[in-house]
Amino acid sequence: MTDRANSSLNPPAGAGAGPSRSSVTLTDSQLEQIRRLVAVGRASSVDEYVAAAVAERLERDRSLTELQDLFERKGSAPSAEHLAWAREVLGVDDKEGEAKT
């Protein structure tokens, strides 16, 4: 792992050992969808669902930062063809990096 990835996206050892409270704003539609998922057993609570989504996004961002650092150290970047293949395999849009709908 690289220094930048470690310092910017990985918390120091022991940090975040316990839960903290925070406030996030969701649309009514998002909250209703999450509540439905909880009701059918796809998540144990709204908090658990949101925490899992945040953990997944943080891991993705950490991995992307590490990959970017590797390319920077190598002095090259993936070709447009490689990026198009990766987007196709991952099912993400070209510009936003979000899942295709």
KEGU-508477 format. One record per residue: residue number from 1; residue in three letters; x, y, z of N, C-alpha, C in turn. Coordinates in nm, 4 decimals. Example, Ala and Ser with C-alpha at 12.3 -4.5 7.8 and 13.67 -1.06 7.14 Angstrom:
<pts>
   num   residuo        n.u        n.v        n.w       ca.u       ca.v       ca.w        c.u        c.v        c.w
     1       ALA     1.3190    -0.5690     0.7800     1.2300    -0.4500     0.7800     1.3200    -0.3300     0.7800
     2       SER     1.2850    -0.2250     0.7080     1.3670    -0.1060     0.7140     1.2900     0.0030     0.7870
</pts>
This chain:
<pts>
   num   residuo        n.u        n.v        n.w       ca.u       ca.v       ca.w        c.u        c.v        c.w
     1       MET     0.0831    -0.1181     0.0000     0.0000     0.0000     0.0000     0.0871     0.1238     0.0000
     2       THR     0.0289     0.2292    -0.0463     0.1063     0.3511    -0.0587     0.0822     0.4441     0.0579
     3       ASP     0.1724     0.5395     0.0731     0.1572     0.6360     0.1815     0.0299     0.7179     0.1667
     4       ARG     0.0016     0.7612     0.0421    -0.1163     0.8445     0.0230    -0.2427     0.7670     0.0570
     5       ALA    -0.2504     0.6417     0.0125    -0.3687     0.5616     0.0430    -0.3792     0.5393     0.1928
     6       ASN    -0.2671     0.5131     0.2563    -0.2706     0.4886     0.3999    -0.3090     0.6133     0.4774
     7       SER    -0.2549     0.7265     0.4393    -0.2795     0.8465     0.5184    -0.4154     0.9081     0.4906
     8       SER    -0.4663     0.8950     0.3703    -0.5897     0.9660     0.3396    -0.7159     0.8848     0.3605
     9       LEU    -0.7093     0.7539     0.3447    -0.8319     0.6765     0.3521    -0.8316     0.5681     0.4576
    10       ASN    -0.7201     0.5367     0.5145    -0.7155     0.4332     0.6172    -0.7005     0.4997     0.7532
    11       PRO    -0.7916     0.4698     0.8453    -0.7810     0.5309     0.9782    -0.6638     0.4733     1.0549
    12       PRO    -0.6088     0.5475     1.1511    -0.5017     0.4948     1.2330    -0.5504     0.3744     1.3124
    13       ALA    -0.4584     0.2882     1.3508    -0.4936     0.1697     1.4283    -0.5697     0.2105     1.5536
    14       GLY    -0.6779     0.1403     1.5812    -0.7579     0.1688     1.6994    -0.8632     0.2764     1.6795
    15       ALA    -0.8538     0.3518     1.5714    -0.9540     0.4554     1.5466    -1.0840     0.3898     1.5036
    16       GLY    -1.1929     0.4474     1.5462    -1.3222     0.3955     1.5058    -1.3565     0.2624     1.5690
    17       ALA    -1.2973     0.2335     1.6842    -1.3198     0.1050     1.7485    -1.4642     0.0886     1.7927
    18       GLY    -1.5309     0.1967     1.8228    -1.6700     0.1891     1.8653    -1.7571     0.2768     1.7784
    19       PRO    -1.8867     0.2553     1.7863    -1.9760     0.3359     1.7032    -1.9827     0.4806     1.7504
    20       SER    -2.0036     0.5690     1.6578    -2.0252     0.7110     1.6853    -2.1573     0.7503     1.6216
    21       ARG    -2.2177     0.8534     1.6712    -2.3428     0.9006     1.6131    -2.3124     1.0127     1.5154
    22       SER    -2.3882     1.0103     1.4086    -2.3793     1.1142     1.3084    -2.5178     1.1308     1.2490
    23       SER    -2.5323     1.2295     1.1682    -2.6613     1.2527     1.1042    -2.6390     1.2593     0.9539
    24       VAL    -2.7218     1.1883     0.8807    -2.7177     1.1953     0.7351    -2.8573     1.2283     0.6857
    25       THR    -2.8642     1.2902     0.5712    -2.9921     1.3242     0.5123    -3.0176     1.2343     0.3928
    26       LEU    -3.1302     1.1651     0.3971    -3.1729     1.0792     0.2872    -3.3052     1.1328     0.2346
    27       THR    -3.3315     1.1051     0.1090    -3.4626     1.1437     0.0568    -3.5676     1.0523     0.1188
    28       ASP    -3.6915     1.0964     0.1158    -3.8000     1.0126     0.1668    -3.8038     0.8788     0.0943
    29       SER    -3.7801     0.8828    -0.0352    -3.7815     0.7608    -0.1159    -3.6706     0.6644    -0.0739
    30       GLN    -3.5500     0.7168    -0.0532    -3.4396     0.6314    -0.0098    -3.4694     0.5677     0.1251
    31       LEU    -3.5170     0.6466     0.2174    -3.5462     0.5955     0.3506    -3.6564     0.4898     0.3458
    32       GLU    -3.7574     0.5136     0.2660    -3.8667     0.4161     0.2533    -3.8154     0.2855     0.1935
    33       GLN    -3.7292     0.2943     0.0928    -3.6729     0.1731     0.0322    -3.5902     0.0949     0.1339
    34       ILE    -3.5107     0.1643     0.2123    -3.4297     0.0974     0.3149    -3.5210     0.0326     0.4193
    35       ARG    -3.6235     0.1043     0.4610    -3.7170     0.0468     0.5595    -3.7850    -0.0784     0.5062
    36       ARG    -3.8176    -0.0789     0.3783    -3.8770    -0.1993     0.3176    -3.7780    -0.3150     0.3209
    37       LEU    -3.6521    -0.2873     0.2922    -3.5500    -0.3924     0.2960    -3.5333    -0.4472     0.4372
    38       VAL    -3.5385    -0.3594     0.5348    -3.5319    -0.4037     0.6744    -3.6531    -0.4910     0.7065
    39       ALA    -3.7697    -0.4490     0.6619    -3.8936    -0.5219     0.6907    -3.8921    -0.6636     0.6346
    40       VAL    -3.8250    -0.6825     0.5213    -3.8201    -0.8174     0.4620    -3.6938    -0.8933     0.5006
    41       GLY    -3.6162    -0.8363     0.5933    -3.5005    -0.9076     0.6463    -3.3701    -0.8934     0.5693
    42       ARG    -3.3631    -0.7999     0.4762    -3.2386    -0.7799     0.3999    -3.1342    -0.7033     0.4797
    43       ALA    -3.1768    -0.6388     0.5865    -3.0868    -0.5690     0.6790    -3.1531    -0.5728     0.8155
    44       SER    -3.0722    -0.5674     0.9200    -3.1293    -0.5748     1.0542    -3.1856    -0.4413     1.1006
    45       SER    -3.1378    -0.3314     1.0431    -3.1864    -0.1983     1.0798    -3.1446    -0.0977     0.9732
    46       VAL    -3.2051     0.0194     0.9795    -3.1641     0.1272     0.8885    -3.0176     0.1615     0.9135
    47       ASP    -2.9789     0.1714     1.0410    -2.8392     0.2015     1.0751    -2.7434     0.0992     1.0151
    48       GLU    -2.7774    -0.0292     1.0281    -2.6901    -0.1347     0.9742    -2.6791    -0.1236     0.8236
    49       TYR    -2.7901    -0.0955     0.7563    -2.7891    -0.0825     0.6110    -2.6978     0.0318     0.5667
    50       VAL    -2.7151     0.1474     0.6315    -2.6345     0.2643     0.5956    -2.4869     0.2397     0.6280
    51       ALA    -2.4580     0.1793     0.7443    -2.3191     0.1512     0.7812    -2.2543     0.0566     0.6805
    52       ALA    -2.3280    -0.0449     0.6358    -2.2729    -0.1385     0.5364    -2.2469    -0.0678     0.4036
    53       ALA    -2.3376     0.0206     0.3638    -2.3184     0.0947     0.2387    -2.1968     0.1860     0.2474
    54       VAL    -2.1789     0.2514     0.3603    -2.0634     0.3396     0.3794    -1.9342     0.2575     0.3791
    55       ALA    -1.9341     0.1436     0.4481    -1.8144     0.0590     0.4515    -1.7764     0.0124     0.3116
    56       GLU    -1.8756    -0.0247     0.2320    -1.8492    -0.0687     0.0946    -1.7898     0.0446     0.0114
    57       ARG    -1.8456     0.1630     0.0244    -1.7958     0.2777    -0.0521    -1.6545     0.3164    -0.0090
    58       LEU    -1.6280     0.3130     0.1222    -1.4939     0.3452     0.1707    -1.3905     0.2456     0.1183
    59       GLU    -1.4256     0.1188     0.1163    -1.3334     0.0171     0.0645    -1.3086     0.0392    -0.0840
    60       ARG    -1.4133     0.0706    -0.1592    -1.3965     0.0978    -0.3019    -1.3063     0.2180    -0.3240
    61       ASP    -1.3306     0.3257    -0.2500    -1.2481     0.4451    -0.2657    -1.1036     0.4204    -0.2255
    62       ARG    -1.0819     0.3419    -0.1175    -0.9463     0.3085    -0.0757    -0.8759     0.2276    -0.1845
    63       SER    -0.9466     0.1317    -0.2411    -0.8881     0.0491    -0.3470    -0.8557     0.1314    -0.4704
    64       LEU    -0.9454     0.2214    -0.5080    -0.9203     0.3064    -0.6247    -0.8019     0.3993    -0.6022
    65       THR    -0.7891     0.4525    -0.4816    -0.6759     0.5395    -0.4498    -0.5453     0.4606    -0.4568
    66       GLU    -0.5470     0.3402    -0.4038    -0.4274     0.2568    -0.4082    -0.3905     0.2233    -0.5523
    67       LEU    -0.4887     0.1921    -0.6344    -0.4628     0.1626    -0.7753    -0.4065     0.2847    -0.8471
    68       GLN    -0.4636     0.4015    -0.8201    -0.4132     0.5237    -0.8810    -0.2676     0.5476    -0.8407
    69       ASP    -0.2361     0.5250    -0.7152    -0.0984     0.5418    -0.6685    -0.0031     0.4459    -0.7396
    70       LEU    -0.0473     0.3230    -0.7600     0.0372     0.2260    -0.8305     0.0668     0.2729    -0.9729
    71       PHE    -0.0359     0.3225    -1.0418    -0.0144     0.3727    -1.1775     0.0778     0.4942    -1.1773
    72       GLU     0.0623     0.5831    -1.0797     0.1487     0.7007    -1.0727     0.2940     0.6606    -1.0491
    73       ARG     0.3168     0.5633    -0.9621     0.4542     0.5176    -0.9374     0.5131     0.4522    -1.0612
    74       LYS     0.4303     0.3817    -1.1352     0.4762     0.3150    -1.2570     0.5013     0.4161    -1.3689
    75       GLY     0.4350     0.5310    -1.3604     0.4533     0.6343    -1.4616     0.3682     0.6139    -1.5850
    76       SER     0.2656     0.5339    -1.5731     0.1750     0.5144    -1.6859     0.0337     0.4955    -1.6329
    77       ALA    -0.0578     0.4973    -1.7249    -0.1977     0.4808    -1.6876    -0.2592     0.3719    -1.7757
    78       PRO    -0.3705     0.3161    -1.7345    -0.4354     0.2163    -1.8198    -0.4846     0.2816    -1.9486
    79       SER    -0.4869     0.2039    -2.0544    -0.5334     0.2565    -2.1829    -0.6845     0.2752    -2.1799
    80       ALA    -0.7337     0.3511    -2.2763    -0.8780     0.3718    -2.2882    -0.9498     0.2386    -2.3065
    81       GLU    -0.8864     0.1485    -2.3779    -0.9448     0.0156    -2.3999    -0.9577    -0.0605    -2.2675
    82       HIS    -0.8544    -0.0542    -2.1837    -0.8597    -0.1199    -2.0532    -0.9675    -0.0588    -1.9643
    83       LEU    -0.9781     0.0725    -1.9662    -1.0799     0.1397    -1.8850    -1.2210     0.1035    -1.9317
    84       ALA    -1.2405     0.0982    -2.0637    -1.3724     0.0615    -2.1171    -1.4080    -0.0807    -2.0760
    85       TRP    -1.3112    -0.1712    -2.0827    -1.3349    -0.3097    -2.0409    -1.3720    -0.3149    -1.8930
    86       ALA    -1.2986    -0.2427    -1.8097    -1.3254    -0.2435    -1.6661    -1.4643    -0.1882    -1.6363
    87       ARG    -1.5023    -0.0806    -1.7042    -1.6359    -0.0237    -1.6833    -1.7442    -0.1240    -1.7221
    88       GLU    -1.7220    -0.1935    -1.8320    -1.8187    -0.2940    -1.8772    -1.8306    -0.4072    -1.7748
    89       VAL    -1.7182    -0.4579    -1.7287    -1.7178    -0.5691    -1.6328    -1.7800    -0.5266    -1.5002
    90       LEU    -1.7492    -0.4048    -1.4562    -1.8003    -0.3567    -1.3279    -1.9419    -0.3001    -1.3368
    91       GLY    -1.9879    -0.2749    -1.4582    -2.1222    -0.2212    -1.4758    -2.1375    -0.0791    -1.4269
    92       VAL    -2.0356     0.0045    -1.4512    -2.0427     0.1439    -1.4078    -2.0460     0.2366    -1.5282
    93       ASP    -2.1034     0.3561    -1.5053    -2.1085     0.4571    -1.6100    -1.9692     0.5128    -1.6356
    94       ASP    -1.9498     0.5672    -1.7526    -1.8192     0.6187    -1.7916    -1.7698     0.7315    -1.7032
    95       LYS    -1.8525     0.8295    -1.6712    -1.8031     0.9488    -1.6056    -1.8218     0.9470    -1.4546
    96       GLU    -1.9339     0.8985    -1.4097    -1.9657     0.9096    -1.2675    -1.9102     0.7953    -1.1840
    97       GLY    -1.8822     0.6802    -1.2447    -1.8354     0.5671    -1.1678    -1.9445     0.5041    -1.0837
    98       GLU    -2.0688     0.5383    -1.1147    -2.1821     0.4831    -1.0411    -2.2418     0.3677    -1.1196
    99       ALA    -2.3108     0.2824    -1.0506    -2.3720     0.1661    -1.1140    -2.4727     0.2097    -1.2190
   100       LYS    -2.4737     0.1364    -1.3305    -2.5729     0.1642    -1.4342    -2.7084     0.1191    -1.3852
   101       THR    -2.8100     0.1933    -1.4268    -2.9463     0.1555    -1.3871    -3.0226     0.0972    -1.5002
</pts>
